[in-house]
Amino acid sequence: MVNEYENGKNTFHKPGEALFVVFTPENKLIAIGGLNIDPYADDPKVERLRRLC
């Protein structure tokens, strides 16, 4: 996910897509996750979850 974001292949910019980052109160990164439109589904309301923990 990180490589695809950095090279521009997947930047979560399509309608309904999002990239989320979670930090502790001390500003320590604890999780990254994203929602993409599922390219294999026939319904644009179906998304897939991509995550790094």
N, C-alpha and C positions, 0 to 999 in steps of 0.2 A: 504494500500500500504506500509506503513512504517513497519508494523508487518511482512508482507511477505518478505520484503527486509531484515530485520534484522534476520529472521529465515532461510533465504536462499531459500525460496520457489520461489521467484521472484526477481532476481538480474539484470534483463535487459541485460543479457549477450549473448543472441542469436543473430545471424546475423540479422541486420535491427532493433534491439531494442535499446532504448536509455533512459537514465534518465537525466532530465534537472533540474537545480536549478537556481533560479533568485534572485539576491541580489541588493539592492539599492547601490548607490555610497558610502553610509556610512556603507556598509557591513551588512545591515539588511536583513534577509531572507524574501522574499515576496511571493515566489511561488515554488512549486515542481510539476513536471509532468513527465510522462513517456510514451513511446510507446512500446507496446508489439505486437508480432504476435498474431492475433486473433485465439484462439484455436477452435472457432466455425465456422470459415470460411474455405471453401475448397481451397482458394487461398492464398498462403503464402505471397503475396504482400499486403494483407488486414491486417491492424493493428488496434488496439484499443488504445484509449487515456485514460490514468489513471492520475488523477490529485488531488492535494491538493492545496487549495488556502488560 
